[in-house]
Amino acid sequence: MRPIFTIHAGEYLTATEIEKRFRRLRVWIPSKDTGIDLLVTDDRQNKVASLQVKFSKDYLGTAKQAAGPPEIASGGWWKFRREKIAASEADFWVLTLYQFQTRKFDFVVISPQDLLARYDQIAPKANIIQSYFCVTTSGRCWETRGLLKSEMTAIRSGEYSSKARDFSVYLNAWPFQGRKQ
């Protein structure tokens, strides 16, 4: 049975983070699913940003298994359809990653156009995109699907370089940062 009066965990966590960081902003939940999960407005409802939220649990460790490498704070997995990203009317997609060990969250905040442009470089022929993100304890964010073991080692040591796979500029980069709080 599908509940009709709930939002999913990623939407709740994203909305909570926005309200905590930006006290003068308001977060709204649309009544109809149109590909927009949250609307964010200023306190006078003059400026609006629409968000599509995607959540992933932490795939690095669970209570029953050891955590991942200590240099990796969080990791998540998503499966996207290329045409869904291309047709998205949201201003931003928010990929919400949970840090199992610290119980904190990371957010990759990116426009669908920028996300698709990156996937065009990483997986140019894929209609269904399997995407793995990891966030390092040094604050870097990488798309890691298909990387070699040596490349993952380089990510952990801070020596990896790839313009297409480096999403650090989008990590916790809320579009409201420059607004007065």
N, C-alpha and C positions, 0 to 999 in steps of 0.2 A: 504494500500500500504506500502510495506517495503522499507525504504530508503537504498540505496546501498553504500553511501559514508559517513556514520556516524558511530560513536562508541557510546556505551551506556554510561549513566551518570557515572556508577561506574568505567568504564575503564578510562574515562576522568579524574575523580577525583583522581583516583589512580596514573595515569601518572603525573598529575599536582603535587601531593604530592611528588612523587619520584624526579621529576625535581627540586622542591623547596628545598628539604632536601639534595639532593646529586647532586650538580651542575656539577660534572664531568661525571655523568652517562647520557646515552641516552636511550630514550624510543621509541620503534618501534612498529608499528601496522602491524601484518601479513595481507597479502592480501586475505588469504583463512581461513575459520573457521575450524580449526583442533582441537579445544579444548584449544588452546593457544591464549589468548587475547592480551597479551603484551609481548614483548621481551625487556629486559633491558641489556645494554652492558656498559662496561667501555668506556672511550673516544677514545680508540684505537680499539674497537670492538674485544678485545681478550677474555674477559670473558662475558658469557651470562647467564642470568637467565630467565626462561619462567614463565609467570604468567597466571593463570585462575582467573578472577575477577568476584565476585558475589556482587551485590549491594542490599541493602535494605533501604527503607525509614525508618524514625524513627516512630515506632509504639507507642511511649509513649505519644505523644500529637500532636495536629494539631492546626491550628489557630482557629478552631471552638470549641475546647474542652480544658479543663485544661491539663497541662502537667502531666506526671507521678510523682512518688515520687521524692523529691528533691535529694535523694542520688543516683539516677540512671541518668547518663548523656545521654546514648543512648541505644536503643534497636532495634533489627531487627529480621526478620523472613525469613527463607529460607526453600526450599523444595528440597532435593537432592535424587538422585537415587544412591543407594549403588554401583551398578556396574559402574556408571559413575566416581565416586571417585576412585574406584579400578583401572579403566582402564586409568585414567588421565596420560598424558605424561608431564603435567606441573611440573616444579620444586616446585612451591608454588601456593597455592590457597590464594587469598586475599578476605576476607569478609569485605566489606566497609559499615560502619554504619554512618548514618547522625545524628548529634545532633540538633534536631529541635530548641531548645531554644537558643543555642549558635551559630548555623550555622557552627559548626566545624565537623570534621570527625574523626572516629576511624577506625583502620584497624587491622584485625586479619590476620596475615601472617603465614601460616602453610603449611607444605608439605602435599600432599594428603594422604601419608602413615600414618602420624601422625593423621590427621583428621579422617581417617577411623578407626584407632586403638582406638581413643576416642569414636567414635560412636559404635564400637564393645562392649564397656563397658556400654555406656549409653542406647543404643537401639539395642541390639544384634540380634534381629530377624527381624528388620524392613528392608524391601527392599526399601521402600520410607521413607526417614527420614525427619520429620518435626523438624526444629531446631530453637530455639529462643536463641539469645544472648543478654546479657545486659552488659553494661559497667558502673561501678559505678564512682561517682565523686572522689573516692579515688584511681582510677586507676586499679581496678580489673575487670576482664572479666569472665563472667560465661555463660555456656550453661544451660538454665533454663526450657527447655521443660519438662512438667510433674511434676515440683516441687510443693510441698504443699505451702499453704499460709504462714505457719510458716517458711518454708525454705527460701522463698522470703524475709520475714522479717529479717531473719538471714543474708541474703546477704546484705540487706540495712544497717544493723547495723555492718557489718564487722565480724560477728561471724560464718558464714557458712564455712564448710570445705568439700571438695570433690575433690580428686585428678583427677578423670575423667572429672569433669565438670569445673574445674578451668583452663581457657584458658589465664590467665594473662601473662604467659611467652611468649605468641604469640602476645600480644596486642602491636601494633605499633613497632613490632620487625622485622624491615626490615633486610633482609640477607646481605645488603650492609653496615651495620652500622660500621663494623671494617675497612672498606676500606678508604684510604686517600681521602680527598675531595679537 
